[in-house]
Amino acid sequence: MPARGDHEARRRDVSAAVWRVLASRGFDGLTLRAVAAEMGASTGLLTHYFPNKKALLTHALDLADEHTEALARRTPAAPGAAALRAALLDVLPLTEVSAAMNRVWVSSWDGALGDPDLGTRETARYERWRGRLRVHAEAARERGELPADADVDDIVATVAAFTHGLVVQALFDTVRFPPERQIALLDDLLSRYFITPER
């Protein structure tokens, strides 16, 4: 029986290999065989951690969440509009690191659409994201950066959908959607809600 420390070290090695495969090949290329090859190990070893493909995908989503949370975030100049803008900019593929992270997430959608449990998890992840954006939009309304009768839920749904649509456009067409254009398009959208982003 391996010592607990050895087991934990091996689990970290497995997780690191899963992430390397995920980052380079996306969810479509994530298989037990690919992870085993990345580690120079047998697929038999991995079945101790992942008895099936769904367990592997679930672990990969956990890793994607961890890596996303660990990314550096912008510090907004003020709450409200500036914080909402910063939170949306953090999602866009403006750097190689954020582009790679977005490629991982976009590649996960196929699995989430095809599996009810993974789909429920993705729905909850979007709800959490919109909840974080809603805090900033409500603060913007309180600060007079949005009209008092503004429908915060609709605004949040729109800017979230727009931002993820822009992510997809930028991933597939980097020439037409360089970082400066992504930022300009986002700022144009925000200005339509009478938000004046503080840069």
C-alpha positions as CSV (number, residue, x, y, z in Angstrom):
1,M,0.0,0.0,0.0
2,P,1.7,3.3,-1.0
3,A,2.1,5.9,1.6
4,R,-0.5,8.7,1.7
5,G,2.1,11.3,0.6
6,D,3.0,9.1,-2.4
7,H,-0.6,8.8,-3.3
8,E,-1.2,12.6,-3.1
9,A,2.0,13.2,-5.1
10,R,0.7,10.8,-7.8
11,R,-2.7,12.5,-7.8
12,R,-1.0,15.8,-8.4
13,D,1.0,14.3,-11.2
14,V,-2.1,12.9,-12.8
15,S,-3.9,16.3,-12.5
16,A,-1.0,18.1,-14.1
17,A,-1.0,15.6,-17.0
18,V,-4.8,16.0,-17.4
19,W,-4.3,19.8,-17.6
20,R,-1.5,19.6,-20.1
21,V,-3.6,17.4,-22.4
22,L,-6.6,19.6,-21.9
23,A,-4.6,22.8,-22.6
24,S,-3.1,21.4,-25.8
25,R,-5.9,19.3,-27.2
26,G,-9.1,20.5,-25.6
27,F,-11.8,18.3,-24.2
28,D,-12.2,16.4,-27.5
29,G,-8.7,15.2,-27.2
30,L,-8.9,14.3,-23.5
31,T,-8.8,10.5,-23.2
32,L,-7.3,8.1,-20.6
33,R,-4.8,7.0,-23.3
34,A,-3.7,10.6,-24.0
35,V,-3.2,11.3,-20.3
36,A,-1.3,8.1,-19.8
37,A,1.0,8.9,-22.8
38,E,1.6,12.4,-21.3
39,M,2.6,10.8,-18.0
40,G,4.6,7.9,-19.6
41,A,2.3,5.6,-17.7
42,S,-0.3,2.9,-18.4
43,T,-4.0,3.5,-18.7
44,G,-4.4,0.9,-16.0
45,L,-2.8,3.3,-13.5
46,L,-5.3,6.0,-14.5
47,T,-8.3,3.8,-13.9
48,H,-7.6,4.1,-10.2
49,Y,-8.4,7.7,-10.5
50,F,-10.9,7.7,-13.3
51,P,-13.1,4.6,-13.7
52,N,-14.8,6.0,-16.8
53,K,-14.6,8.9,-19.3
54,K,-17.2,11.0,-17.3
55,A,-15.0,10.9,-14.2
56,L,-12.1,12.1,-16.3
57,L,-14.2,15.0,-17.7
58,T,-15.6,15.9,-14.3
59,H,-12.0,16.1,-13.0
60,A,-11.0,18.2,-16.0
61,L,-13.8,20.6,-15.4
62,D,-12.7,20.9,-11.7
63,L,-9.2,21.7,-13.0
64,A,-10.5,24.3,-15.5
65,D,-12.4,26.0,-12.6
66,E,-9.2,26.0,-10.5
67,H,-7.1,27.5,-13.3
68,T,-9.7,30.1,-14.1
69,E,-9.9,31.2,-10.5
70,A,-6.2,31.4,-10.3
71,L,-5.9,33.8,-13.2
72,A,-4.9,37.4,-12.4
73,R,-7.8,39.8,-12.3
74,R,-8.0,43.5,-13.1
75,T,-8.4,45.9,-10.2
76,P,-11.2,48.4,-11.2
77,A,-10.8,52.0,-10.5
78,A,-14.2,52.1,-8.8
79,P,-17.3,49.9,-8.1
80,G,-20.2,49.8,-10.5
81,A,-19.5,50.5,-14.2
82,A,-15.7,50.2,-13.9
83,A,-15.9,46.9,-12.0
84,L,-18.4,45.5,-14.5
85,R,-16.2,46.4,-17.4
86,A,-13.1,44.9,-15.7
87,A,-15.0,41.7,-15.0
88,L,-16.0,41.4,-18.6
89,L,-12.5,42.2,-19.9
90,D,-11.1,39.4,-17.7
91,V,-13.2,37.0,-19.7
92,L,-12.1,38.1,-23.2
93,P,-9.1,36.4,-24.9
94,L,-6.9,39.5,-24.8
95,T,-3.7,37.6,-24.0
96,E,-2.2,34.2,-24.9
97,V,-3.1,33.0,-21.4
98,S,-6.7,34.0,-21.5
99,A,-7.0,32.8,-25.1
100,A,-5.8,29.3,-24.0
101,M,-8.2,29.3,-21.1
102,N,-11.1,30.2,-23.3
103,R,-10.1,27.5,-25.8
104,V,-10.4,25.0,-22.9
105,W,-13.8,26.2,-21.9
106,V,-15.2,26.4,-25.4
107,S,-14.0,22.9,-26.1
108,S,-15.9,21.7,-23.0
109,W,-19.3,22.8,-24.4
110,D,-19.8,19.7,-26.6
111,G,-19.5,17.4,-23.6
112,A,-21.8,19.6,-21.5
113,L,-24.4,19.7,-24.2
114,G,-24.4,15.9,-24.5
115,D,-24.4,15.0,-20.8
116,P,-27.3,16.1,-18.5
117,D,-25.1,16.1,-15.4
118,L,-22.3,18.1,-17.0
119,G,-24.9,20.4,-18.6
120,T,-26.4,21.1,-15.2
121,R,-22.9,21.9,-13.9
122,E,-22.4,24.3,-16.8
123,T,-25.7,26.0,-16.2
124,A,-24.8,26.6,-12.5
125,R,-21.4,28.0,-13.6
126,Y,-23.1,30.5,-15.8
127,E,-25.5,31.4,-13.1
128,R,-22.6,32.1,-10.7
129,W,-20.9,34.3,-13.3
130,R,-24.0,36.3,-14.0
131,G,-24.5,36.6,-10.2
132,R,-21.0,38.2,-9.9
133,L,-21.8,40.5,-12.8
134,R,-25.1,41.5,-11.3
135,V,-23.4,42.8,-8.2
136,H,-21.5,45.3,-10.4
137,A,-24.5,46.2,-12.4
138,E,-26.6,46.9,-9.3
139,A,-23.7,49.1,-8.0
140,A,-23.7,51.0,-11.3
141,R,-27.4,51.7,-11.0
142,E,-27.0,52.8,-7.4
143,R,-24.1,55.1,-8.4
144,G,-26.3,56.7,-11.2
145,E,-24.3,55.1,-14.0
146,L,-27.4,53.3,-15.1
147,P,-30.9,54.7,-15.2
148,A,-32.9,54.1,-12.0
149,D,-35.4,51.9,-13.9
150,A,-32.8,49.9,-15.7
151,D,-33.5,46.1,-15.8
152,V,-30.3,44.8,-14.3
153,D,-31.1,41.2,-15.1
154,D,-31.6,42.0,-18.8
155,I,-28.4,44.0,-18.9
156,V,-26.4,41.3,-17.3
157,A,-27.8,38.6,-19.6
158,T,-27.0,40.8,-22.6
159,V,-23.4,41.7,-21.7
160,A,-22.7,38.1,-20.6
161,A,-24.0,36.8,-23.9
162,F,-22.2,39.4,-25.9
163,T,-18.9,38.8,-24.2
164,H,-19.0,35.1,-24.7
165,G,-20.0,35.6,-28.3
166,L,-17.1,37.9,-28.7
167,V,-14.8,35.2,-27.2
168,V,-15.9,32.8,-29.9
169,Q,-15.4,35.3,-32.7
170,A,-11.9,36.2,-31.4
171,L,-10.8,32.6,-31.0
172,F,-11.8,31.7,-34.6
173,D,-10.7,35.0,-36.2
174,T,-7.8,36.6,-34.4
175,V,-7.1,38.9,-37.4
176,R,-10.5,40.5,-37.4
177,F,-10.8,40.5,-33.6
178,P,-7.5,41.6,-32.1
179,P,-7.5,42.7,-28.4
180,E,-8.0,46.4,-29.2
181,R,-11.1,45.7,-31.3
182,Q,-12.5,43.4,-28.6
183,I,-12.2,46.2,-26.1
184,A,-13.7,48.8,-28.4
185,L,-16.7,46.6,-29.1
186,L,-17.3,45.9,-25.5
187,D,-17.0,49.6,-24.6
188,D,-19.4,50.4,-27.4
189,L,-22.0,48.0,-26.0
190,L,-21.6,49.3,-22.4
191,S,-22.0,52.9,-23.6
192,R,-25.5,51.9,-25.0
193,Y,-26.6,51.4,-21.4
194,F,-25.4,54.8,-20.5
195,I,-22.4,53.4,-18.6
196,T,-19.3,55.4,-18.9
197,P,-16.5,52.9,-18.2
198,E,-13.6,54.2,-16.1
199,R,-10.4,53.1,-17.6
